Amino acid sequence: MREESARRAYLLDSVLAAAIGAAVAAAAWAASAPGPLDLLLIAAGSLALAGHRRAPRAVLGVTTLCLLGYVVHAEPGSWAALPVVVAVHAAARSGHRAYGITAGAVFLAGYLAVLLASAAGAGETAERILLLLGWFLCAGVTGLIDKNWQAYLRQTEQRALDAERTKEETALRRAGEERLRIARELHDSLTHSISIVKLQASVAVHLAHKRGAEADPALLAIQEAGGEAMRELRATLEILRADGPEEPPATGLARIGELAERARTAGIALSVSIEGDERPLPADIDRTAYRIVQEALTNVARHGDRARTAVRLGYTEQALTVAVVDEGLCPAGADITPGTGLTGMRERVAALGGTLTTGPRTGGGFSVHAELPFAPRSPRTVSAR
């Protein structure tokens, strides 16, 4: 972008230099027929102005010498100073004020010497010298004004960038503070409750074994689920405190067997089937698929009366499909208000650019169907029937 802007500026400067050279040459032709040397000096001094942004001092020297040589050789009018005036302005704009003053003084001295040698009248000489002096003073002042204006614009832009950076740093700091607050709240509320549930289940299992009886499968499921919840909660708290990845890396379809076994222990008649050729999955897709199945089975246990449920995982060349279908009590056409679980599913699937369809089945029960593309694509709006 900067290179393109620099090219446009150089092209504009070249056009301006050519226009100045043409104007001086036209004035020379109007005054008298200039010779080849005169035209060469005008062209060299004027076209050098195209490089005033890159080398203002060199351009100032070349332009002053060329036009001074033209003045000495042809004794033109005051208009011959126009390229030098522009070069002085460019030098002052670039911060080389002393060089501009020196160049202007040299040109004025040479022009005065030419006027005195030509036996011009004192009034005419004073008039021309004062006119050129005014031009050079205006060139120097406008150059300084332009320099200060550019500095002001740069300072304004820098202040805006600093303000934006400060705003981002403040937002990051507040986000970090909020993560720590959430971590503390989760630890203080959930950790204690889950620990009590797990402890009570463990005590009940221990007492059953002590009496020589088999522990109730529901107690074993509670004990195992409590331990799993504690592990995931600890991992989540570590992530919140350390600002790490979104999910514990161990969460994925590799643990679908453990999840299915816990669901069966909880009383759900569950079947798991896999279609297509299994393959290693990207971490975000792997985690999302696991969470979809986990949340769907949780909903079956809570709202579907532990009905018969089928989980189907489909591997294709383009995507992974996840379907969880139960035969629960949800009637066909029922109006479902999405809760936190379904909303979380939608957000996860949308983040991967996939599609999600949830809703009651025609024959009763509830279905969840997600398609998670392997190739990254822009997030899509997920739908619910």
C-alpha positions in Angstrom: 0.0 0.0 0.0 2.8 2.4 0.9 4.7 1.5 -2.3 1.6 2.2 -4.4 1.1 5.6 -2.7 4.8 6.5 -3.3 4.4 5.6 -7.0 1.3 7.8 -7.3 3.1 10.7 -5.5 6.2 10.3 -7.8 4.0 10.3 -10.9 2.2 13.5 -9.7 5.5 15.2 -9.0 6.8 14.2 -12.5 3.7 15.7 -14.1 4.1 18.9 -12.0 7.8 19.2 -12.9 7.0 18.8 -16.6 4.3 21.4 -16.3 6.7 23.9 -14.7 9.4 23.2 -17.3 6.8 23.7 -20.1 5.6 27.0 -18.5 9.2 28.4 -18.3 10.0 27.2 -21.8 6.9 28.9 -23.1 7.8 32.1 -21.3 11.3 31.9 -22.8 9.9 31.5 -26.4 7.6 34.4 -25.8 10.5 36.6 -24.7 13.0 35.5 -27.3 13.9 32.4 -29.2 15.9 30.3 -26.7 18.9 28.3 -27.9 19.5 24.6 -27.4 21.6 25.2 -24.3 18.9 27.4 -22.8 16.2 24.7 -23.4 18.6 22.0 -21.9 19.1 24.1 -18.8 15.4 24.8 -18.3 14.5 21.1 -18.9 17.2 19.8 -16.5 16.4 22.2 -13.8 12.7 21.7 -14.0 12.5 18.0 -14.5 14.8 17.5 -11.5 11.9 18.6 -9.3 10.3 15.2 -9.8 12.7 13.8 -7.2 12.2 16.4 -4.5 10.6 14.0 -2.1 13.5 11.5 -2.2 16.5 13.9 -2.4 15.4 17.5 -1.7 18.9 18.9 -1.2 20.2 17.4 -4.4 17.2 18.6 -6.4 17.6 22.1 -4.9 21.3 22.2 -5.9 20.7 20.9 -9.5 17.7 23.2 -10.1 19.5 26.3 -8.7 22.7 25.8 -10.8 20.8 25.0 -14.0 18.5 28.0 -13.8 21.3 30.3 -12.6 23.3 29.1 -15.7 20.2 29.9 -17.8 19.9 33.4 -16.3 23.6 34.2 -16.9 23.5 32.9 -20.4 20.1 34.3 -21.6 19.3 37.1 -19.2 15.6 36.2 -19.0 12.8 37.8 -16.9 11.9 37.0 -13.3 9.8 34.0 -14.4 13.0 32.0 -14.8 13.2 31.7 -11.0 10.0 29.6 -10.8 11.7 26.2 -10.7 14.1 27.5 -8.0 11.2 28.8 -6.0 9.5 25.4 -6.1 12.8 23.7 -5.1 13.2 26.1 -2.1 9.6 25.3 -1.0 10.4 21.5 -1.2 13.6 22.0 0.8 11.8 23.9 3.5 9.0 21.4 3.6 11.6 18.6 4.1 13.3 20.5 7.0 16.3 21.8 5.1 15.5 25.5 5.7 19.2 26.6 5.7 19.8 25.0 2.3 16.8 26.7 0.9 18.0 30.1 2.2 21.4 29.5 0.8 20.1 28.5 -2.6 17.7 31.5 -2.7 20.5 33.9 -1.8 22.9 32.4 -4.4 20.2 32.7 -7.1 19.3 36.3 -6.1 23.0 37.3 -6.1 23.5 35.8 -9.6 20.4 37.4 -10.9 21.4 40.8 -9.4 24.8 40.5 -11.0 23.2 39.8 -14.4 20.9 42.8 -14.0 23.8 45.1 -13.1 25.9 43.8 -16.0 23.0 44.5 -18.4 22.9 48.1 -17.4 19.3 47.8 -16.4 17.8 50.8 -14.6 18.0 51.0 -10.8 14.2 51.0 -10.5 13.8 47.9 -12.7 16.6 46.1 -10.9 15.2 46.9 -7.4 11.7 45.9 -8.6 12.8 42.5 -9.9 15.0 41.7 -6.9 12.3 42.6 -4.4 9.8 40.5 -6.4 12.1 37.5 -6.4 12.8 38.0 -2.7 9.1 38.0 -2.0 8.7 34.8 -4.0 11.5 33.0 -2.1 10.2 34.2 1.3 6.7 32.9 0.4 8.2 29.6 -0.7 10.1 29.2 2.5 7.1 30.1 4.7 4.7 27.9 2.9 7.3 25.0 3.0 7.5 25.4 6.8 3.7 25.6 7.1 3.4 22.4 5.0 6.1 20.7 7.2 4.3 21.6 10.4 0.9 20.5 9.0 2.4 17.1 8.0 3.9 16.7 11.5 0.5 17.6 13.0 -1.2 14.9 10.9 1.4 12.3 11.9 1.0 13.2 15.5 -2.8 13.0 15.2 -2.6 9.6 13.6 -0.1 8.4 16.2 -2.4 9.6 19.0 -5.3 7.7 17.4 -3.2 4.6 17.1 -2.1 4.9 20.8 -5.7 5.4 21.9 -6.8 2.3 19.9 -3.9 0.3 21.4 -4.8 1.5 24.9 -8.4 0.6 24.3 -7.4 -2.9 23.2 -5.1 -3.3 26.2 -7.9 -2.2 28.5 -10.3 -4.6 26.9 -7.8 -7.5 27.2 -7.2 -6.6 30.8 -10.9 -6.5 31.6 -11.4 -9.8 29.8 -8.6 -11.4 31.9 -10.2 -10.0 35.1 -13.5 -11.4 34.0 -12.0 -14.8 33.3 -10.5 -14.9 36.7 -13.8 -13.8 38.3 -15.6 -16.6 36.4 -13.0 -19.1 37.5 -13.4 -18.1 41.1 -17.2 -18.3 40.9 -17.0 -21.8 39.3 -14.6 -23.0 41.8 -16.5 -21.7 44.8 -19.9 -22.9 43.6 -19.5 -26.0 41.4 -16.4 -27.6 42.9 -17.9 -27.9 46.3 -21.2 -29.3 45.1 -19.7 -31.8 42.7 -17.2 -32.9 45.4 -20.1 -33.5 47.9 -22.1 -35.5 45.3 -19.1 -37.7 44.4 -18.2 -38.2 48.0 -21.7 -39.3 48.9 -21.8 -41.7 46.0 -18.4 -43.1 47.0 -19.5 -43.6 50.6 -22.7 -45.4 49.5 -20.6 -47.7 47.2 -18.2 -48.4 50.0 -21.0 -49.2 52.5 -22.6 -51.5 50.0 -19.3 -53.4 49.5 -18.8 -53.5 53.2 -22.1 -55.2 53.6 -21.2 -57.7 50.9 -23.8 -56.4 48.5 -23.4 -55.2 44.9 -23.4 -51.4 44.6 -26.3 -50.0 42.7 -25.3 -49.2 39.0 -26.8 -45.7 39.5 -24.4 -45.0 42.3 -21.5 -46.2 40.2 -22.6 -44.0 37.4 -22.9 -41.0 39.8 -19.4 -41.7 41.2 -17.9 -42.0 37.7 -19.8 -39.0 36.4 -18.7 -36.9 39.4 -15.1 -37.8 38.9 -15.3 -36.9 35.2 -17.1 -33.6 36.0 -14.3 -32.7 38.5 -11.6 -33.5 36.0 -13.2 -31.3 33.3 -14.0 -28.6 35.7 -10.4 -28.4 36.9 -9.2 -28.4 33.3 -11.7 -25.6 32.5 -10.5 -23.5 35.5 -6.9 -23.9 34.4 -7.8 -22.7 30.9 -9.7 -19.7 32.3 -6.8 -18.7 34.5 -4.1 -19.3 31.9 -6.0 -18.0 28.8 -5.2 -21.2 27.0 -7.1 -23.2 24.3 -10.9 -23.4 24.4 -11.2 -27.0 25.4 -9.1 -29.6 27.3 -7.1 -31.4 24.6 -8.2 -34.8 25.9 -11.9 -34.2 25.0 -12.9 -35.8 21.7 -14.5 -38.7 20.0 -11.7 -41.0 21.2 -13.7 -41.0 24.5 -17.1 -41.7 22.9 -17.0 -45.2 24.4 -16.7 -43.9 27.9 -19.5 -41.4 27.3 -21.8 -44.2 25.9 -21.0 -46.4 28.8 -22.0 -43.8 31.3 -25.2 -43.1 29.4 -26.1 -46.9 29.5 -25.3 -47.0 33.2 -27.7 -44.1 33.6 -30.4 -46.2 32.0 -30.4 -45.1 28.4 -30.6 -47.9 25.8 -27.9 -46.5 23.6 -26.5 -47.7 20.3 -23.5 -46.1 18.6 -22.7 -46.6 14.9 -20.0 -45.3 12.6 -20.4 -44.9 8.9 -17.5 -44.3 6.5 -13.8 -44.6 7.1 -12.6 -43.2 10.4 -9.8 -40.7 10.2 -7.9 -38.3 12.5 -10.0 -35.2 13.0 -9.0 -31.6 13.5 -9.0 -30.8 17.2 -11.9 -28.3 17.0 -14.1 -30.6 15.0 -13.3 -33.5 17.3 -14.2 -31.5 20.5 -17.4 -30.1 18.9 -18.6 -33.6 17.9 -18.0 -34.9 21.3 -19.8 -32.0 23.0 -22.8 -32.4 20.7 -23.2 -36.1 21.6 -22.6 -35.3 25.3 -25.3 -32.5 25.4 -27.8 -34.6 23.3 -27.5 -37.6 25.7 -27.8 -35.2 28.7 -31.1 -33.9 27.2 -32.3 -37.5 26.7 -31.6 -38.3 30.3 -33.3 -35.1 31.6 -36.2 -34.6 29.1 -36.5 -37.8 27.1 -37.2 -40.3 30.0 -34.0 -42.2 29.1 -35.6 -43.4 25.9 -33.9 -45.6 23.3 -31.3 -43.5 21.5 -29.1 -43.9 18.5 -25.9 -42.1 17.9 -24.5 -42.1 14.3 -21.2 -40.7 13.2 -20.6 -40.4 9.5 -17.3 -39.7 7.8 -17.3 -38.4 4.2 -14.7 -36.7 2.1 -16.0 -33.2 3.0 -17.4 -33.4 6.5 -18.2 -35.3 9.6 -21.9 -35.8 10.4 -23.2 -36.3 13.9 -26.8 -37.5 14.5 -28.4 -38.3 17.8 -32.0 -39.6 17.6 -34.1 -40.7 20.5 -37.6 -42.2 20.9 -38.5 -40.0 23.8 -41.8 -38.3 24.8 -41.4 -35.2 22.7 -44.5 -35.1 20.4 -44.2 -34.3 16.7 -44.6 -30.6 16.0 -44.0 -29.5 19.6 -42.8 -26.0 20.1 -39.3 -26.3 21.6 -37.7 -23.3 23.4 -33.9 -23.8 23.0 -32.1 -23.8 26.3 -28.4 -23.2 27.2 -27.4 -26.7 25.8 -28.9 -26.3 22.3 -27.7 -22.7 22.2 -24.2 -23.9 22.9 -24.5 -26.5 20.2 -25.5 -23.8 17.7 -22.6 -21.6 18.7 -20.0 -24.4 18.4 -21.3 -25.5 15.0 -21.6 -22.0 13.7 -18.0 -21.3 14.7 -16.8 -24.1 12.4 -19.0 -23.0 9.5 -21.3 -26.1 9.8 -25.0 -26.7 9.9 -27.2 -27.9 12.8 -30.7 -29.1 12.7 -32.6 -29.9 15.9 -36.3 -30.5 16.6 -39.0 -33.1 17.3 -39.3 -36.2 15.0 -42.3 -37.0 13.0 -43.0 -40.2 14.9 -42.2 -38.7 18.3 -38.9 -38.1 20.0 -36.2 -35.6 19.3 -33.3 -35.5 16.8 -30.0 -33.6 16.6 -28.2 -33.5 13.3 -24.9 -31.6 12.7 -22.6 -31.4 9.7 -19.1 -30.2 10.5 -17.0 -29.5 7.3 -13.3 -30.4 7.3 -12.3 -27.5 5.1 -12.5 -24.1 6.8 -15.3 -21.8 5.6 -17.1 -18.8 6.8 -19.5 -19.3 9.7 -23.0 -20.1 8.7 -26.3 -19.6 10.5 -27.5 -22.8 12.0 -31.2 -23.7 12.0 -33.7 -25.4 14.2 -36.9 -27.0 13.0 
